[in-house]
Amino acid sequence: MSHTLEGAAAQAGITALRPSARMPVLFVGHGSPMNAIEDNAYRRSWQQLGQQLLARAERPQLVLCISAHWITQGQGSWLTGMAQPRTIHDFGGFPDALFAQQYPAPGAPVVAQQLASQLHMPHSQQALGVYADGWGLDHGTWSVLKPMFPAADIPVVQLSIDYRRPPAEHFALGQQLQALRERGVLIVGSGNVVHNLRALQRTQSPLQAYDWAIEFDQMVTGLVERGDLARLGDFQQLGTVAQMAHPTYDHYLPLLYAAGAVHSGEAAQFFNADFQMATISMRSMVWGV
């Protein structure tokens, strides 16, 4: 067994989170699954960010990821609770090289149980559930974490999204995650500020983005720059622009979790502020670095 795998196996047995300096919180636009293996600016930015995070005096004890690709409709929110979560290839029509990708990061079953009992669905006392099997790490999670932390030795837990909850409740659940940042937890929301696969073009040029895509992206950017993060949940009030930016808004909701976990006064740093295939905003942001 390699040193990396030995370290991963040891991390899978973590039973508690230690107090720590405040960890950052990220929202990452993940875009096409091919970004996980292509040598492009997106993947290189994830690699650089991971190096920066590992160079901190304290590295993360746990990554808690909210991915656009784990939706639990009307079932509340759940945490993955398996010791060795499987790598899920939840896409089709891509090269074999992408399906061959594995990310063997350990889970944290005991910690997941602890967190589930401490967190609750907003406006109720319903605790979060824990999936002991049946899920794993979907591509919204592993496609960005593999470039960031290629050693796969930091435990990863996913938090599902109950799509039937109103946007304000997703932000409120994100607010409950704030305290975890002082316990070594790196919070990562993975989605896209604009995500419309129905209108995409086969181009990489940011100049090809539609006016409605640019308008929605700039609206989000302005709210984040002003620190008016709770208003991100009001996106549906934009009417047609919001409907074009998100025919379904599963890729927007991870931003609300990340924004909820931000402390007052923390400024965002933006990166990858362009578009992929005209309708996917790759805009990403990090707070607390």
DRENZA-200469 format. One record per residue (C-alpha): x, y, z; chain; residue number from 1. Coordinates in steps of 0.001 Angstrom, whole numbers, plus 500000, padded with zeros to 6 digits. Layout:
BEGIN
ATOM      xx      yy      zz  chain    n
ATOM       X       Y       Z      A  NUM
...
END
This chain:
BEGIN
ATOM      xx      yy      zz  chain    n
ATOM  500000  500000  500000      A    1
ATOM  501328  503427  499062      A    2
ATOM  501956  506176  501569      A    3
ATOM  499020  508128  500086      A    4
ATOM  496618  505230  500483      A    5
ATOM  497833  504597  504012      A    6
ATOM  497132  508232  504848      A    7
ATOM  493702  508033  503259      A    8
ATOM  492859  504907  505218      A    9
ATOM  493881  506604  508444      A   10
ATOM  491811  509684  507628      A   11
ATOM  488759  507509  507007      A   12
ATOM  488803  506703  510697      A   13
ATOM  488525  510276  511958      A   14
ATOM  485984  510456  514740      A   15
ATOM  485928  514170  515598      A   16
ATOM  486836  517545  514156      A   17
ATOM  489435  519589  515997      A   18
ATOM  489173  523360  516530      A   19
ATOM  491107  525174  513840      A   20
ATOM  491794  528502  512235      A   21
ATOM  488872  529491  510032      A   22
ATOM  488846  527584  506769      A   23
ATOM  487883  529268  503488      A   24
ATOM  484622  528633  501695      A   25
ATOM  484475  528125  497929      A   26
ATOM  481968  528235  495139      A   27
ATOM  483391  526543  492061      A   28
ATOM  481865  526637  488603      A   29
ATOM  482558  523099  487423      A   30
ATOM  481155  523242  483885      A   31
ATOM  481833  520352  481535      A   32
ATOM  483033  517088  483102      A   33
ATOM  485918  517222  480615      A   34
ATOM  487454  520000  482688      A   35
ATOM  488551  517251  485074      A   36
ATOM  491043  515858  482574      A   37
ATOM  491727  518572  479997      A   38
ATOM  494752  520807  480434      A   39
ATOM  492816  524063  480410      A   40
ATOM  492681  527251  482467      A   41
ATOM  489874  525926  484675      A   42
ATOM  491691  522796  485747      A   43
ATOM  494941  524706  486254      A   44
ATOM  493162  527219  488496      A   45
ATOM  491808  524353  490624      A   46
ATOM  495299  522903  490899      A   47
ATOM  496731  526254  491984      A   48
ATOM  493966  526824  494526      A   49
ATOM  494537  523385  496018      A   50
ATOM  498252  524088  496377      A   51
ATOM  497429  527357  498095      A   52
ATOM  495054  525670  500531      A   53
ATOM  497534  522906  501353      A   54
ATOM  500229  525513  502011      A   55
ATOM  498230  527034  504869      A   56
ATOM  499459  526501  508423      A   57
ATOM  496504  524155  508917      A   58
ATOM  495234  522001  506078      A   59
ATOM  491550  521011  505938      A   60
ATOM  490512  518085  508108      A   61
ATOM  487410  517493  505996      A   62
ATOM  485869  518730  502742      A   63
ATOM  482104  519222  502831      A   64
ATOM  480852  519532  499260      A   65
ATOM  477425  520623  498060      A   66
ATOM  477163  519442  494461      A   67
ATOM  474487  520341  491943      A   68
ATOM  474321  516659  491036      A   69
ATOM  472970  515207  494287      A   70
ATOM  469305  516136  494487      A   71
ATOM  466981  514618  497083      A   72
ATOM  463493  515674  496050      A   73
ATOM  461347  516365  499088      A   74
ATOM  463364  514020  501302      A   75
ATOM  465253  516645  503287      A   76
ATOM  469035  516918  503072      A   77
ATOM  471435  514035  503566      A   78
ATOM  475132  513505  504201      A   79
ATOM  477215  510729  502710      A   80
ATOM  478219  508365  505494      A   81
ATOM  480289  505648  503843      A   82
ATOM  483931  504974  504742      A   83
ATOM  485049  504673  501114      A   84
ATOM  482644  506580  498851      A   85
ATOM  482602  505371  495269      A   86
ATOM  483427  507617  492321      A   87
ATOM  480202  508224  490383      A   88
ATOM  480342  508812  486638      A   89
ATOM  476958  510507  486326      A   90
ATOM  477156  511580  482676      A   91
ATOM  477080  510080  479211      A   92
ATOM  478615  510567  475791      A   93
ATOM  482140  511336  476977      A   94
ATOM  485466  509611  476235      A   95
ATOM  486507  506449  478051      A   96
ATOM  489333  508401  479696      A   97
ATOM  486769  510352  481697      A   98
ATOM  484908  507227  482814      A   99
ATOM  488236  505747  483912      A  100
ATOM  488776  508518  486443      A  101
ATOM  488691  507509  490105      A  102
ATOM  488913  509658  493225      A  103
ATOM  489456  507325  496204      A  104
ATOM  489186  509944  498935      A  105
ATOM  487971  508485  502221      A  106
ATOM  484677  509356  503796      A  107
ATOM  484126  510179  507458      A  108
ATOM  481199  508065  508719      A  109
ATOM  481448  508990  512388      A  110
ATOM  481819  512685  511688      A  111
ATOM  478933  512554  509207      A  112
ATOM  476693  511115  511929      A  113
ATOM  477788  513860  514320      A  114
ATOM  477117  516595  511793      A  115
ATOM  473732  515151  510867      A  116
ATOM  472626  515367  514490      A  117
ATOM  473903  518948  514844      A  118
ATOM  472355  520338  511661      A  119
ATOM  468658  520578  510878      A  120
ATOM  466378  521530  508041      A  121
ATOM  465459  525229  508265      A  122
ATOM  462100  526053  509851      A  123
ATOM  461926  522606  511421      A  124
ATOM  463834  520464  513877      A  125
ATOM  464240  517667  511339      A  126
ATOM  467812  516406  511562      A  127
ATOM  469742  515619  508428      A  128
ATOM  469908  512026  507257      A  129
ATOM  472997  509944  506558      A  130
ATOM  473420  507738  503485      A  131
ATOM  475542  504746  504433      A  132
ATOM  475483  503486  500844      A  133
ATOM  473759  504165  497540      A  134
ATOM  475652  507336  496665      A  135
ATOM  479277  508458  496724      A  136
ATOM  481171  511324  495091      A  137
ATOM  479484  512581  491924      A  138
ATOM  481315  514496  489220      A  139
ATOM  480320  517859  490676      A  140
ATOM  482563  516907  493574      A  141
ATOM  485414  514777  492256      A  142
ATOM  485975  516689  489018      A  143
ATOM  487123  519740  490998      A  144
ATOM  488594  518030  494073      A  145
ATOM  490858  515697  492106      A  146
ATOM  492830  518600  490579      A  147
ATOM  492811  520456  493920      A  148
ATOM  493825  517562  496153      A  149
ATOM  495212  514829  493884      A  150
ATOM  496533  512753  496787      A  151
ATOM  492887  512055  497742      A  152
ATOM  493876  511944  501403      A  153
ATOM  491422  514497  502806      A  154
ATOM  488079  512957  503805      A  155
ATOM  485108  514121  501740      A  156
ATOM  481454  514260  502735      A  157
ATOM  478705  515394  500373      A  158
ATOM  475563  517250  501432      A  159
ATOM  472503  516716  499248      A  160
ATOM  470118  519395  498016      A  161
ATOM  466384  519091  498652      A  162
ATOM  465202  520785  495474      A  163
ATOM  461664  521298  496770      A  164
ATOM  462806  523703  499477      A  165
ATOM  462589  527453  498710      A  166
ATOM  465899  529222  497966      A  167
ATOM  465955  531031  501308      A  168
ATOM  466093  527688  503119      A  169
ATOM  469179  526609  501197      A  170
ATOM  470894  529821  502248      A  171
ATOM  469747  529270  505857      A  172
ATOM  471193  525755  505889      A  173
ATOM  474430  527219  504556      A  174
ATOM  474436  529601  507539      A  175
ATOM  474452  526579  509842      A  176
ATOM  477701  525506  508181      A  177
ATOM  479545  528671  509237      A  178
ATOM  480715  527227  512548      A  179
ATOM  482234  524192  510814      A  180
ATOM  484853  526435  509250      A  181
ATOM  486421  526813  512720      A  182
ATOM  486570  523011  512967      A  183
ATOM  488770  522324  509977      A  184
ATOM  485990  521956  507397      A  185
ATOM  486529  523332  503904      A  186
ATOM  483097  524058  502431      A  187
ATOM  482820  523741  498659      A  188
ATOM  479729  524575  496632      A  189
ATOM  479977  523137  493120      A  190
ATOM  477591  524298  490406      A  191
ATOM  477449  527197  487947      A  192
ATOM  476250  530808  488210      A  193
ATOM  474632  530373  484775      A  194
ATOM  473742  526902  483476      A  195
ATOM  471550  526378  480424      A  196
ATOM  472410  523227  478474      A  197
ATOM  469495  523732  476085      A  198
ATOM  471074  526800  474472      A  199
ATOM  474782  525973  474659      A  200
ATOM  477148  526476  471741      A  201
ATOM  480223  524421  470924      A  202
ATOM  482648  527257  471551      A  203
ATOM  485072  528227  474277      A  204
ATOM  485021  531952  473514      A  205
ATOM  483730  534152  476352      A  206
ATOM  482684  536679  473678      A  207
ATOM  479949  534291  472520      A  208
ATOM  477948  534442  475750      A  209
ATOM  474319  535496  475377      A  210
ATOM  473178  538857  476729      A  211
ATOM  470870  537190  479244      A  212
ATOM  473732  535012  480496      A  213
ATOM  475989  538013  480967      A  214
ATOM  473208  539969  482679      A  215
ATOM  472503  537222  485199      A  216
ATOM  476212  536630  485848      A  217
ATOM  476756  540338  486483      A  218
ATOM  473749  540506  488805      A  219
ATOM  475213  537734  490941      A  220
ATOM  478650  539333  490855      A  221
ATOM  477272  542658  492046      A  222
ATOM  475459  541117  495006      A  223
ATOM  478567  539191  496028      A  224
ATOM  480803  542250  495698      A  225
ATOM  478438  544253  497909      A  226
ATOM  478220  541449  500461      A  227
ATOM  474446  541314  499959      A  228
ATOM  474523  537543  499965      A  229
ATOM  471055  536797  501320      A  230
ATOM  469565  538492  498232      A  231
ATOM  471121  535811  496034      A  232
ATOM  468084  533762  497001      A  233
ATOM  465796  536268  495242      A  234
ATOM  467034  535293  491779      A  235
ATOM  463636  534063  490596      A  236
ATOM  462308  537625  490778      A  237
ATOM  464329  538382  487644      A  238
ATOM  461751  536542  485592      A  239
ATOM  462782  535663  482048      A  240
ATOM  466479  536352  482646      A  241
ATOM  466540  533888  485558      A  242
ATOM  464559  531319  483585      A  243
ATOM  467024  531536  480716      A  244
ATOM  470030  531382  483048      A  245
ATOM  468571  528380  484877      A  246
ATOM  465782  526401  483187      A  247
ATOM  466251  524272  486297      A  248
ATOM  468212  525868  489109      A  249
ATOM  470009  522861  490606      A  250
ATOM  473354  524364  489534      A  251
ATOM  472581  527684  491234      A  252
ATOM  471626  526302  494652      A  253
ATOM  475192  525298  495702      A  254
ATOM  476066  529004  495552      A  255
ATOM  473447  529695  498228      A  256
ATOM  475046  527158  500587      A  257
ATOM  478497  528645  500074      A  258
ATOM  477186  532198  500485      A  259
ATOM  475355  531231  503666      A  260
ATOM  478601  529950  505172      A  261
ATOM  480334  533320  504656      A  262
ATOM  480876  535515  507718      A  263
ATOM  479909  539170  507632      A  264
ATOM  482665  541330  506181      A  265
ATOM  484453  538565  504274      A  266
ATOM  485218  539697  500743      A  267
ATOM  485111  537327  497782      A  268
ATOM  487915  536780  495322      A  269
ATOM  486711  535800  491849      A  270
ATOM  488395  533526  489351      A  271
ATOM  487459  531777  486080      A  272
ATOM  485145  534696  485325      A  273
ATOM  484186  533667  481785      A  274
ATOM  481782  531379  479938      A  275
ATOM  482037  527877  478575      A  276
ATOM  479966  527080  475464      A  277
ATOM  478132  530438  475726      A  278
ATOM  475647  529413  478425      A  279
ATOM  477737  528074  481313      A  280
ATOM  479263  530676  483591      A  281
ATOM  482481  529360  485049      A  282
ATOM  482651  532245  487531      A  283
ATOM  484055  530938  490802      A  284
ATOM  484702  532629  494117      A  285
ATOM  486530  532068  497352      A  286
ATOM  486083  533734  500704      A  287
ATOM  488496  533714  503622      A  288
ATOM  491822  532959  501912      A  289
END
